[in-house]
């Protein structure tokens, strides 16, 4: 089967199909916008009402597409071919407002490698008064402001390759501008605004709750470093991302294996407990 | 002669798992396309209804 030859794991066809579904959703929204005589999107109020609901709807799925689906790919690239991975990424991350490779650096090099340490600017930060920032404050500051402020520093420090940063930014600008060329207002309402929703509402809130309150782990490794969500529907629709503590303990594990790994870890803990007592 | 039983089918590859995992983007596509039939206010009503329904899962 051709897909099996292209993909490292057969399960990852779901990753490809999920992303293509997100692309189809944006195409559907643009078709509605560009055909007002057929969709009834005539006049300011019709458009405003449509955008007010379509933007968070698109942000919801594109946030998952990047923060969960593409996230899995950053740890375990889905294609066998390096070239295919590179080009699929270039057509993947712009659908959530990111250049390819930038999110990979943001997540793997900044978040995983510096987990909640001072260099991890992907999680909630302390305010000048020493208190941790609220979820709302974090959500409003993370994209694009904190990203724009920190990426140049990452490049200057040599943590993120300068050439990669330049090349991927160039491809991103070329691709990201397409909806604006078609219709600038559509670009704002059904491309940029959904990406704000994806990053600040969907991913921002998700990222916050995954680690907020777990900072004590830096002092005491017996404490959890991540929260775990066991809700079946959540994990069924989110590539098991609820098992976030397991993911951080085994970042190279495939998303489809997380429930079994967690089960084995819990089993081992349960067997260890009587020995400790 | 001992014959190993065949491996059970990988449940992750089932159509059910795929449809469940892709439920949110598939629903989004259908809701957005429904605007052509029910108009923008119908789209809003259908999306709010979908939001309330999926919260119960």
Interface residues (C-beta under 8 A of the other chain):
Chain A: X10 X11 X13 X14 X17 X18 X21 X22 X24 X25 X28 X29 X31 X32 X35 X38 X39 X40 X41 X46 X47 X49 X50 X52 X53 X54 X57 X58 X60 X61 X64 X65 X233 X236 X237 X239 X256
Chain B: X10 X12 X13 X17 X18 X20 X21 X22 X23 X24 X25 X26 X28 X29 X31 X32 X33 X35 X36 X39 X40 X41 X43 X44 X47 X48 X54 X57
